[in-house]
Amino acid sequence: MKYFNNLKTVMATSALAMATLFTACNDDFLETTPLDKISSSATWSDGTLAEAFVFSVYSYLGYGGFEEQMLAVYTDEAMFTHAGRNINTFNEGSETPSNLAWTSGTYEWGTMYSAIRQANVALQSIPEATFEDQALKDQLMGEAHFLRAYYYQQLARFYGGVPLIDSPYTLEDDLAIARNTYEETINFIIADLDKAANLLNGKNMAAGRANRLAALALKSRVLTYAASDLHESSKAPAGFGTSLHAYSGGQQARWTAAQQAAKAVLDLTTGYKTDLSAPVSHSDGIANAISIAMGGKSAVADAGAGSELIFQRTLSSDYKPEDNWPLGGTHFGVNNGPNGYHNWSGNPPIQQLVDDYELMDGSSFDWNNATHKADPYANRDPRMYATVLYDGSKWKPRPSDVVSIDPNDEIQTGYYADGSGGFINGVDTRESPIENWNGSRTHYNTRKFIDPDPSIVENLTSHQLIPWPFIRYAEVVLNYVEASIELGQEGEAQAWLNKIRFRVGMPAVTDSGEALKARYRNERRVELAFEEHRYHDARRWIIAPETLGRGVQVVNVTATLKSGKAPLVPYRHDKAVYDYAYEVQNNTEVETRTWKDKMYYRPISRDEMNKNDLLVQNPGY
């Protein structure tokens, strides 16, 4: 594993290879102490340097989900616009240990073990550190336990049971180690989180750093996953019922533990506008959904009243790597905004996601309903408007070289009659005169996480860096709802589900039985869209074949002139002048999606398998 492969390099330099020492030049040519590193003894004799080391453990979080390619493109949320990124290797089921599909560093095997090694160094060194601030020692130990747990849960989510390493290996150690069972892996993570919650209790932590709530909330996630059908041996797909991936019985007890873990968080804090007794207006619902995507209020320590974010990736002078943070928070808009704004349309929503946003009365959208089909973006769940840019959406002012084509600041992803028998290509299509190679293939673009401030031209700069929500309040509420449903407590599930719905203007849920479960699953889908949950949810519910593997649908929008009307020049969206038609089509331009059961877990690379003879590969590879 990369953990072991890098061991000699790590040991030969210092325990703090990531920390730079700013010091004056030393003229003594016999000086053998490296001037660009801080020694291990110095690191653990100084509280500030010890804290800097723990910041280096945070650095493996990267930019969270703010990467050019999002995990959403491995789901029925989005497709990746640009071919050649090795995404189709997963979506077409052709991934092998020697031909890995695109893998983010936020869960890649070797990267996570490098992170775990850094956490282990901290956990071994801090108790023996010679600086005297015991409160700081406890805090740093708590953060290190949390981070080790976070990285292990990333591995468990993607690979199942993994080798558990709780100390930094030395050159004398046997570097071959077998995978632990899934149950052992989960128990190890929970033990770390319990320690973190205890050590961080009462600590006033800055936004972006682990606190007690973050530890308890991550515990809620881990136990919710562990209780799910994918990890119950009697329900798991063939080949996945072994101890590397599943428990043998006791699912109801695991759901009880998951419910209790979620409730422990809910008893300590409240979320963003989750105290409402009735739905807000449609316009307020849109505003609230946008505010939540922008981060709501930042959670601080355990108080967090009214906070949505529990653990986030945010800007900090010490939370490395910060120099390139714009590639995440700010450049997310460039990566995903429409090409008519000189953006790249990278991870556009697919039609199946758009279809799953309910109408305002709580009913489902249906293309077979003539009224729905004639005006598909009318009267929908406010979260759709906060998440998706569709043809005719109002958006920000155009760049100076595009404003003559669209002075009305509207998304143009359709094709509009020109009055002479032809059609004008919308400025945000792949046939646009503006950077057509960046046009969305689905005729949608992602709005969520893009700052709507009209002064931010082309999404290139931002007055507010958008935090990535590793864990937010809504996820914990939904974990609690899911456990309550599984335990037959439908009234409790409805009451908490409505807290999430009321703040965005959606009506109360009154379903029961399987209808309640379906409603909950759809609620989780639209509430947490583009937040890296759908990939895991579809797998743990064992609904991946009919969701992740169902192909890509897009919409083709055309506008013909009404009788007696002349085309608008320049074009603008106007139902009094044009008749709009919406045709749903299958898209296989860059990939033909399928599902093979081996895709429930990712393969361990051939290189990692070759380094460790005791590793067992995941089924199907």
C-alpha positions as CSV (number, residue, x, y, z in Angstrom):
1,M,0.0,0.0,0.0
2,K,1.0,3.6,-0.5
3,Y,1.1,3.8,3.3
4,F,4.0,1.3,3.4
5,N,5.5,2.3,0.0
6,N,6.2,5.8,1.3
7,L,7.5,4.7,4.7
8,K,11.2,5.0,4.1
9,T,10.8,8.5,2.6
10,V,8.7,9.7,5.5
11,M,11.0,8.3,8.1
12,A,14.1,9.6,6.4
13,T,12.9,13.2,6.5
14,S,10.9,13.9,9.6
15,A,7.5,13.3,11.2
16,L,6.5,16.8,9.9
17,A,7.5,16.7,6.3
18,M,4.7,19.1,5.4
19,A,5.7,21.9,7.8
20,T,8.1,24.5,6.5
21,L,10.6,26.3,8.8
22,F,11.1,29.9,8.0
23,T,14.6,30.6,9.4
24,A,17.6,32.8,8.6
25,C,20.5,31.3,6.6
26,N,23.2,29.5,8.7
27,D,26.8,30.2,7.5
28,D,28.2,27.1,9.3
29,F,28.9,24.7,6.4
30,L,29.2,21.9,8.9
31,E,25.6,22.4,10.0
32,T,23.7,19.1,9.2
33,T,20.3,20.0,10.5
34,P,17.9,20.5,7.5
35,L,16.9,24.1,7.2
36,D,13.6,23.4,5.4
37,K,12.2,20.9,7.9
38,I,11.3,20.9,11.6
39,S,12.6,18.0,13.6
40,S,10.3,15.6,15.4
41,S,11.6,16.6,18.8
42,A,10.9,20.3,18.1
43,T,7.4,19.5,16.8
44,W,6.3,17.8,20.0
45,S,7.9,20.3,22.3
46,D,5.9,23.2,21.0
47,G,2.2,23.4,21.1
48,T,2.0,25.6,17.9
49,L,4.1,23.2,15.9
50,A,2.1,20.2,17.2
51,E,-1.0,22.0,16.1
52,A,0.5,22.6,12.7
53,F,1.2,18.9,12.4
54,V,-2.5,18.1,13.0
55,F,-3.4,20.7,10.3
56,S,-1.3,18.5,8.0
57,V,-3.7,15.6,8.8
58,Y,-6.6,17.8,7.8
59,S,-5.0,18.5,4.5
60,Y,-5.9,15.0,3.2
61,L,-9.5,16.1,3.1
62,G,-8.5,18.0,0.0
63,Y,-11.3,20.2,-1.3
64,G,-14.1,17.8,-0.3
65,G,-16.5,17.6,-3.2
66,F,-15.3,20.8,-4.9
67,E,-13.3,19.0,-7.6
68,E,-13.6,19.4,-11.3
69,Q,-15.2,15.9,-11.5
70,M,-17.8,15.3,-8.9
71,L,-18.9,11.9,-7.4
72,A,-22.3,12.9,-8.7
73,V,-21.3,11.7,-12.2
74,Y,-21.1,8.1,-10.9
75,T,-24.8,8.5,-10.0
76,D,-28.2,9.4,-11.4
77,E,-27.6,13.0,-10.5
78,A,-25.2,14.1,-13.2
79,M,-23.1,13.2,-16.2
80,F,-19.6,14.5,-16.9
81,T,-19.5,16.7,-20.0
82,H,-15.9,16.2,-21.1
83,A,-14.9,12.9,-22.5
84,G,-11.6,11.2,-21.8
85,R,-11.6,11.5,-17.9
86,N,-11.9,7.7,-17.3
87,I,-15.4,8.2,-15.8
88,N,-17.0,5.9,-18.3
89,T,-14.7,3.1,-17.1
90,F,-16.8,2.9,-13.9
91,N,-20.2,3.8,-15.4
92,E,-19.9,1.1,-18.1
93,G,-18.8,-1.5,-15.6
94,S,-15.3,-2.1,-17.1
95,E,-13.2,-1.1,-14.2
96,T,-10.5,-3.6,-13.1
97,P,-7.7,-3.5,-10.6
98,S,-5.2,-2.7,-13.4
99,N,-7.5,-0.2,-15.1
100,L,-9.0,2.0,-12.3
101,A,-11.7,4.5,-13.2
102,W,-11.4,8.1,-12.0
103,T,-10.8,8.0,-8.3
104,S,-10.8,11.1,-6.1
105,G,-8.0,11.5,-3.6
106,T,-10.7,12.0,-0.9
107,Y,-11.2,8.2,-0.9
108,E,-8.3,6.7,-2.8
109,W,-6.7,3.8,-1.0
110,G,-3.1,5.0,-0.8
111,T,-4.0,8.6,-0.1
112,M,-6.3,7.6,2.8
113,Y,-3.6,5.3,4.3
114,S,-1.1,8.2,4.1
115,A,-3.6,10.3,6.0
116,I,-4.1,7.6,8.6
117,R,-0.4,7.3,9.1
118,Q,-0.2,11.0,9.8
119,A,-3.0,10.7,12.3
120,N,-1.3,7.7,13.9
121,V,1.9,9.8,14.3
122,A,0.0,12.5,16.1
123,L,-1.9,10.0,18.3
124,Q,1.4,8.3,19.3
125,S,3.4,11.5,19.8
126,I,1.0,13.9,21.5
127,P,0.7,12.0,24.8
128,E,4.5,12.2,25.2
129,A,4.8,15.8,24.0
130,T,6.8,18.0,26.3
131,F,4.7,21.2,25.9
132,E,2.6,21.8,29.0
133,D,-0.8,22.8,27.7
134,Q,-2.9,19.7,28.6
135,A,-6.1,21.3,27.2
136,L,-4.4,21.7,23.8
137,K,-3.1,18.1,24.0
138,D,-6.6,16.8,24.6
139,Q,-8.0,18.9,21.7
140,L,-5.3,17.8,19.3
141,M,-5.8,14.2,20.3
142,G,-9.6,14.6,19.8
143,E,-9.0,16.0,16.3
144,A,-6.6,13.2,15.4
145,H,-9.1,10.5,16.5
146,F,-11.8,12.2,14.5
147,L,-9.7,12.5,11.4
148,R,-8.5,8.9,11.6
149,A,-12.1,7.8,11.9
150,Y,-13.2,10.0,9.0
151,Y,-10.5,8.5,6.7
152,Y,-11.3,5.0,7.7
153,Q,-15.0,5.6,7.1
154,Q,-14.1,6.8,3.6
155,L,-12.3,3.5,3.0
156,A,-15.2,1.5,4.5
157,R,-17.8,3.2,2.3
158,F,-15.9,2.5,-0.9
159,Y,-14.1,-0.8,-0.2
160,G,-15.7,-2.6,2.8
161,G,-13.6,-4.0,5.6
162,V,-10.0,-2.7,5.4
163,P,-6.7,-3.3,7.3
164,L,-6.8,-1.5,10.6
165,I,-3.5,0.2,11.5
166,D,-3.4,2.1,14.8
167,S,0.2,3.1,15.0
168,P,2.9,4.4,12.6
169,Y,4.8,1.5,11.2
170,T,8.6,1.3,11.5
171,L,11.1,-0.4,9.2
172,E,11.2,-3.4,11.5
173,D,7.4,-4.0,11.2
174,D,5.9,-6.6,9.0
175,L,4.3,-4.5,6.3
176,A,1.8,-7.2,5.2
177,I,-1.5,-7.1,6.9
178,A,-4.9,-8.6,6.1
179,R,-8.2,-6.8,5.8
180,N,-10.3,-6.7,9.0
181,T,-13.9,-7.6,8.8
182,Y,-16.5,-4.9,8.1
183,E,-17.8,-5.2,11.7
184,E,-14.3,-4.8,13.1
185,T,-13.7,-1.8,10.9
186,I,-17.0,-0.1,12.0
187,N,-16.2,-0.8,15.7
188,F,-12.8,0.7,15.3
189,I,-14.3,3.9,13.7
190,I,-16.9,4.2,16.4
191,A,-14.3,3.8,19.2
192,D,-12.3,6.6,17.6
193,L,-15.4,8.8,17.4
194,D,-16.3,8.2,21.0
195,K,-12.8,9.2,22.1
196,A,-13.0,12.3,19.9
197,A,-16.4,13.3,21.2
198,N,-15.1,13.0,24.8
199,L,-11.8,14.8,24.2
200,L,-13.5,17.6,22.3
201,N,-16.4,18.1,24.7
202,G,-16.5,21.8,25.7
203,K,-13.8,22.8,23.3
204,N,-14.6,26.0,21.3
205,M,-13.4,25.0,17.8
206,A,-13.2,27.2,14.8
207,A,-15.4,26.4,11.7
208,G,-13.7,23.8,9.6
209,R,-12.1,21.9,12.5
210,A,-13.6,18.9,14.2
211,N,-15.7,19.4,17.3
212,R,-17.9,17.2,19.5
213,L,-20.9,17.6,17.2
214,A,-18.9,16.5,14.2
215,A,-17.7,13.4,16.0
216,L,-21.3,12.5,17.0
217,A,-22.7,13.3,13.6
218,L,-20.1,11.1,11.8
219,K,-21.0,8.4,14.3
220,S,-24.6,8.8,13.1
221,R,-23.6,8.3,9.5
222,V,-21.4,5.3,10.1
223,L,-24.0,3.5,12.1
224,T,-26.7,4.3,9.6
225,Y,-24.6,2.8,6.8
226,A,-23.8,-0.2,9.0
227,A,-27.5,-0.9,9.6
228,S,-28.4,-0.8,5.9
229,D,-29.4,-3.7,3.7
230,L,-26.1,-3.9,1.8
231,H,-24.4,-4.8,5.1
232,E,-26.9,-7.4,6.2
233,S,-25.6,-10.8,5.0
234,S,-29.1,-12.2,4.4
235,K,-30.0,-9.3,2.1
236,A,-26.7,-8.4,0.4
237,P,-26.2,-9.2,-3.3
238,A,-24.5,-12.5,-4.1
239,G,-20.9,-12.6,-3.1
240,F,-21.2,-9.7,-0.7
241,G,-22.6,-11.4,2.3
242,T,-19.2,-12.3,3.8
243,S,-17.6,-10.7,6.9
244,L,-15.6,-8.3,4.7
245,H,-18.8,-6.5,3.8
246,A,-21.7,-7.5,6.0
247,Y,-22.9,-8.5,9.4
248,S,-24.7,-11.8,10.1
249,G,-27.9,-10.8,11.7
250,G,-28.9,-8.2,14.3
251,Q,-30.1,-5.5,11.8
252,Q,-32.8,-4.2,14.1
253,A,-30.3,-3.6,16.9
254,R,-28.1,-1.8,14.5
255,W,-31.0,0.4,13.4
256,T,-31.6,1.2,17.1
257,A,-28.0,2.2,17.6
258,A,-28.2,4.4,14.4
259,Q,-31.3,6.1,15.7
260,Q,-29.8,6.8,19.1
261,A,-26.6,8.2,17.5
262,A,-28.6,10.6,15.4
263,K,-30.9,11.7,18.2
264,A,-27.8,12.5,20.3
265,V,-26.9,15.1,17.8
266,L,-30.4,16.4,17.4
267,D,-30.7,16.9,21.1
268,L,-27.6,19.1,21.2
269,T,-28.3,21.5,18.3
270,T,-30.8,22.8,15.8
271,G,-30.5,23.3,12.1
272,Y,-31.1,26.2,9.7
273,K,-34.8,27.2,10.1
274,T,-35.9,23.8,11.3
275,D,-38.3,25.1,13.9
276,L,-41.2,25.9,11.6
277,S,-44.7,24.5,12.1
278,A,-45.9,25.1,8.5
279,P,-44.3,25.5,5.1
280,V,-42.8,28.8,4.1
281,S,-43.9,30.5,0.8
282,H,-42.5,29.2,-2.5
283,S,-40.2,32.3,-2.9
284,D,-39.0,32.0,0.7
285,G,-38.4,28.3,0.1
286,I,-36.1,29.0,-2.8
287,A,-34.2,31.7,-0.8
288,N,-33.8,29.2,2.1
289,A,-32.5,26.5,-0.2
290,I,-30.0,28.8,-1.7
291,S,-28.9,30.0,1.7
292,I,-28.3,26.4,2.8
293,A,-26.2,25.7,-0.3
294,M,-24.1,28.8,0.6
295,G,-23.5,27.3,4.0
296,G,-26.3,28.8,6.2
297,K,-24.8,29.8,9.5
298,S,-21.4,28.3,10.4
299,A,-21.4,25.9,13.3
300,V,-19.1,26.9,16.1
301,A,-18.3,24.5,19.0
302,D,-21.3,22.6,20.3
303,A,-23.8,25.4,20.5
304,G,-24.5,25.7,16.8
305,A,-28.1,27.0,17.3
306,G,-29.6,27.5,13.9
307,S,-26.5,26.2,12.2
308,E,-26.7,23.9,9.2
309,L,-23.0,23.0,8.9
310,I,-21.6,20.5,11.4
311,F,-18.3,19.7,9.7
312,Q,-17.1,21.7,6.7
313,R,-14.2,22.5,4.4
314,T,-13.7,26.2,4.8
315,L,-11.0,28.8,4.4
316,S,-8.4,29.1,7.2
317,S,-4.9,30.5,7.4
318,D,-3.7,27.2,8.7
319,Y,-5.9,24.5,7.2
320,K,-3.7,23.4,4.3
321,P,-3.6,23.3,1.3
322,E,-5.0,26.7,1.1
323,D,-3.0,28.3,-1.7
324,N,-5.1,26.5,-4.3
325,W,-8.5,26.8,-2.4
326,P,-10.0,28.8,-5.3
327,L,-9.9,25.5,-7.3
328,G,-12.6,24.4,-5.0
329,G,-14.8,27.1,-3.5
330,T,-14.4,29.8,-6.2
331,H,-13.7,27.8,-9.3
332,F,-16.7,25.5,-8.7
333,G,-18.7,28.1,-10.6
334,V,-16.2,28.0,-13.5
335,N,-16.2,24.2,-13.5
336,N,-20.0,23.9,-13.6
337,G,-21.6,27.2,-14.8
338,P,-22.9,27.5,-18.4
339,N,-20.6,28.0,-21.3
340,G,-22.3,31.2,-22.2
341,Y,-20.6,32.6,-19.1
342,H,-17.2,31.2,-20.2
343,N,-17.7,28.4,-17.7
344,W,-17.2,24.6,-18.3
345,S,-20.6,22.9,-17.7
346,G,-18.7,20.1,-16.1
347,N,-21.2,18.2,-14.0
348,P,-24.7,19.0,-15.3
349,P,-27.8,17.4,-13.8
350,I,-29.5,14.7,-15.8
351,Q,-33.2,14.5,-16.5
352,Q,-33.9,11.8,-13.9
353,L,-32.8,14.1,-11.1
354,V,-34.8,17.0,-12.4
355,D,-37.9,14.8,-12.7
356,D,-37.6,13.7,-9.0
357,Y,-38.3,17.1,-7.6
358,E,-42.0,17.1,-6.6
359,L,-44.6,19.7,-7.5
360,M,-45.5,22.1,-4.8
361,D,-48.5,20.1,-3.6
362,G,-46.2,17.2,-2.9
363,S,-47.3,15.1,-6.0
364,S,-44.8,13.6,-8.4
365,F,-43.9,15.1,-11.7
366,D,-45.1,13.0,-14.7
367,W,-44.2,13.5,-18.4
368,N,-47.4,11.6,-19.2
369,N,-49.4,14.5,-17.7
370,A,-50.1,17.0,-20.5
371,T,-50.0,20.0,-18.1
372,H,-46.7,18.9,-16.6
373,K,-45.1,18.3,-20.0
374,A,-46.2,21.7,-21.4
375,D,-44.5,23.6,-18.6
376,P,-42.2,21.2,-16.8
377,Y,-40.4,23.8,-14.6
378,A,-43.5,25.4,-13.2
379,N,-44.6,25.1,-9.6
380,R,-41.8,22.7,-8.5
381,D,-40.1,22.0,-5.3
382,P,-38.1,25.2,-4.5
383,R,-34.9,23.1,-4.1
384,M,-35.0,22.4,-7.9
385,Y,-34.6,26.2,-8.6
386,A,-31.8,26.4,-6.1
387,T,-30.0,23.4,-7.6
388,V,-30.6,23.4,-11.4
389,L,-30.2,26.0,-14.1
390,Y,-32.7,25.1,-16.9
391,D,-33.8,26.8,-20.1
392,G,-35.3,30.2,-19.3
393,S,-33.8,30.4,-15.7
394,K,-32.9,33.9,-14.6
395,W,-29.2,34.0,-13.8
396,K,-26.4,36.5,-13.5
397,P,-25.4,39.3,-15.9
398,R,-23.5,38.0,-19.0
399,P,-19.9,38.7,-19.7
400,S,-19.3,41.8,-21.8
401,D,-18.6,39.9,-25.0
402,V,-21.9,37.9,-24.6
403,V,-24.3,40.5,-23.4
404,S,-25.3,41.5,-27.0
405,I,-26.6,37.9,-27.5
406,D,-28.4,37.8,-24.1
407,P,-29.0,41.1,-22.5
408,N,-31.8,39.5,-20.3
409,D,-29.6,37.3,-18.2
410,E,-31.5,34.1,-18.9
411,I,-30.2,30.5,-19.4
412,Q,-30.4,29.5,-23.1
413,T,-30.1,25.8,-23.5
414,G,-32.7,25.4,-26.2
415,Y,-33.2,26.1,-29.9
416,Y,-35.4,29.0,-30.9
417,A,-37.2,29.6,-34.2
418,D,-35.6,32.5,-36.2
419,G,-38.8,33.3,-38.3
420,S,-37.1,32.0,-41.5
421,G,-37.6,28.3,-41.1
422,G,-34.5,27.8,-39.0
423,F,-33.5,27.9,-35.4
424,I,-31.1,30.0,-33.2
425,N,-28.8,28.0,-31.0
426,G,-29.1,29.0,-27.4
427,V,-25.9,30.7,-26.1
428,D,-25.5,27.9,-23.5
429,T,-25.8,25.0,-25.9
430,R,-23.0,22.9,-27.4
431,E,-23.9,24.6,-30.7
432,S,-23.4,28.1,-29.2
433,P,-21.1,30.7,-30.7
434,I,-19.5,30.9,-27.2
435,E,-17.2,28.0,-26.3
436,N,-19.4,25.3,-27.6
437,W,-17.0,22.6,-26.5
438,N,-18.0,23.4,-22.9
439,G,-21.8,23.3,-23.5
440,S,-23.9,21.0,-21.3
441,R,-25.0,17.7,-23.0
442,T,-28.1,17.5,-20.8
443,H,-29.3,21.1,-21.4
444,Y,-29.1,21.7,-17.7
445,N,-26.4,23.2,-15.5
446,T,-25.6,23.0,-11.8
447,R,-26.6,26.0,-9.7
448,K,-26.1,24.6,-6.2
449,F,-22.9,25.9,-4.6
450,I,-22.4,28.7,-7.1
451,D,-22.5,32.1,-5.5
452,P,-25.5,34.0,-7.0
453,D,-23.9,37.4,-6.4
454,P,-24.4,39.3,-9.7
455,S,-21.2,41.2,-9.2
456,I,-19.1,38.0,-9.5
457,V,-18.4,38.1,-13.2
458,E,-18.0,34.8,-14.9
459,N,-17.9,33.1,-11.5
460,L,-14.1,33.8,-11.4
461,T,-13.9,35.6,-8.0
462,S,-16.0,35.4,-4.9
463,H,-16.5,37.6,-1.9
464,Q,-17.7,34.5,0.0
465,L,-15.8,31.2,-0.3
466,I,-18.5,28.5,-0.3
467,P,-17.9,25.8,2.4
468,W,-18.1,22.2,1.4
469,P,-20.6,20.4,3.7
470,F,-18.8,17.2,4.8
471,I,-21.6,16.8,7.3
472,R,-24.6,19.0,7.8
473,Y,-27.7,19.0,10.1
474,A,-30.1,17.8,7.4
475,E,-28.1,14.6,6.9
476,V,-28.4,13.8,10.6
477,V,-32.1,14.5,10.5
478,L,-32.5,12.2,7.5
479,N,-30.4,9.5,9.2
480,Y,-32.8,9.7,12.2
481,V,-35.9,9.6,9.9
482,E,-34.5,6.5,8.1
483,A,-33.8,4.6,11.4
484,S,-37.2,5.6,12.7
485,I,-38.9,4.2,9.6
486,E,-37.0,1.0,9.8
487,L,-38.0,0.7,13.5
488,G,-41.7,1.2,12.7
489,Q,-41.9,4.7,14.3
490,E,-43.7,6.4,11.4
491,G,-45.0,9.4,13.4
492,E,-41.5,10.3,14.5
493,A,-40.2,9.9,11.0
494,Q,-43.0,12.1,9.6
495,A,-42.4,14.9,12.2
496,W,-38.7,15.2,11.5
497,L,-39.1,14.8,7.7
498,N,-41.5,17.8,7.8
499,K,-38.9,19.9,9.6
500,I,-36.7,19.6,6.4
501,R,-39.6,20.2,4.1
502,F,-41.3,23.1,5.8
503,R,-38.2,25.3,5.5
504,V,-38.2,25.0,1.8
505,G,-42.0,25.4,1.4
506,M,-43.0,21.8,0.8
507,P,-46.1,20.3,2.4
508,A,-46.2,17.9,5.3
509,V,-45.7,14.2,4.7
510,T,-48.5,11.9,5.7
511,D,-47.5,8.7,3.9
512,S,-47.0,5.4,5.7
513,G,-45.5,2.0,4.9
514,E,-43.6,1.6,1.7
515,A,-44.9,5.0,0.5
516,L,-43.2,6.7,3.4
517,K,-40.0,4.9,2.7
518,A,-40.1,5.9,-0.9
519,R,-41.0,9.5,0.0
520,Y,-38.0,9.6,2.5
521,R,-35.6,8.2,-0.1
522,N,-36.6,10.8,-2.6
523,E,-36.4,13.6,0.0
524,R,-32.9,12.6,0.8
525,R,-32.1,12.5,-2.9
526,V,-33.2,16.1,-3.6
527,E,-32.1,17.6,-0.2
528,L,-28.6,16.3,-0.4
529,A,-28.1,16.5,-4.2
530,F,-24.5,16.9,-5.3
531,E,-23.2,16.4,-1.8
532,E,-21.7,12.9,-2.4
533,H,-24.5,10.9,-0.7
534,R,-26.5,9.5,-3.7
535,Y,-23.6,7.1,-4.7
536,H,-23.6,5.6,-1.3
537,D,-27.3,5.6,-0.7
538,A,-28.2,3.8,-3.9
539,R,-25.7,1.1,-3.1
540,R,-26.5,0.6,0.6
541,W,-30.3,0.4,-0.2
542,I,-29.4,-2.1,-3.0
543,I,-31.2,0.0,-5.6
544,A,-28.2,0.7,-7.7
545,P,-29.3,-1.3,-10.8
546,E,-32.4,0.7,-11.3
547,T,-30.9,4.1,-10.3
548,L,-27.1,4.4,-10.9
549,G,-27.3,1.9,-13.8
550,R,-30.4,3.2,-15.6
551,G,-28.6,5.4,-18.2
552,V,-28.6,9.1,-18.9
553,Q,-31.7,11.1,-20.0
554,V,-31.5,14.6,-21.2
555,V,-34.0,17.1,-22.5
556,N,-34.2,18.8,-25.9
557,V,-35.9,22.2,-25.8
558,T,-37.3,23.8,-28.9
559,A,-39.3,27.0,-29.3
560,T,-41.5,27.6,-32.3
561,L,-43.3,30.9,-33.0
562,K,-46.9,31.3,-32.2
563,S,-49.2,32.3,-35.1
564,G,-48.7,35.9,-36.1
565,K,-45.7,36.4,-33.9
566,A,-42.2,37.6,-35.0
567,P,-39.0,36.3,-33.4
568,L,-37.5,38.4,-30.6
569,V,-34.1,39.8,-31.5
570,P,-32.1,39.3,-29.4
571,Y,-33.9,36.3,-28.2
572,R,-35.5,36.1,-24.8
573,H,-37.7,33.5,-23.1
574,D,-41.3,34.5,-23.7
575,K,-44.3,32.2,-23.6
576,A,-46.5,34.8,-25.3
577,V,-44.3,34.7,-28.4
578,Y,-43.1,31.1,-28.5
579,D,-44.5,27.6,-28.0
580,Y,-42.0,25.6,-26.1
581,A,-41.6,21.8,-26.5
582,Y,-39.6,19.5,-24.3
583,E,-38.5,16.1,-25.5
584,V,-36.7,13.7,-23.2
585,Q,-33.9,11.7,-24.9
586,N,-31.4,9.1,-24.0
587,N,-27.8,10.2,-24.2
588,T,-24.9,7.9,-24.9
589,E,-22.4,10.4,-26.3
590,V,-19.7,9.8,-23.7
591,E,-20.9,6.7,-22.0
592,T,-23.4,3.9,-22.1
593,R,-24.2,3.2,-18.5
594,T,-24.8,-0.2,-17.1
595,W,-24.7,-1.9,-13.7
596,K,-22.7,-4.9,-12.7
597,D,-22.9,-6.0,-9.1
598,K,-19.1,-5.8,-8.6
599,M,-19.6,-2.0,-8.7
600,Y,-21.1,-2.1,-5.2
601,Y,-17.5,-1.7,-4.1
602,R,-14.4,-0.3,-5.8
603,P,-11.5,-2.5,-6.6
604,I,-8.2,-2.4,-4.8
605,S,-5.5,-1.6,-7.3
606,R,-3.2,-4.2,-8.7
607,D,-0.2,-2.3,-7.3
608,E,-1.7,-2.4,-3.8
609,M,-2.5,-6.1,-4.1
610,N,1.1,-6.8,-5.3
611,K,2.6,-4.9,-2.3
612,N,0.6,-6.9,0.3
613,D,0.1,-10.7,-0.2
614,L,-2.5,-10.8,2.6
615,L,-4.9,-8.5,0.8
616,V,-8.1,-10.0,-0.5
617,Q,-9.7,-8.4,-3.6
618,N,-13.3,-7.3,-3.6
619,P,-15.7,-9.7,-5.4
620,G,-16.0,-9.5,-9.2
621,Y,-12.5,-8.1,-9.9
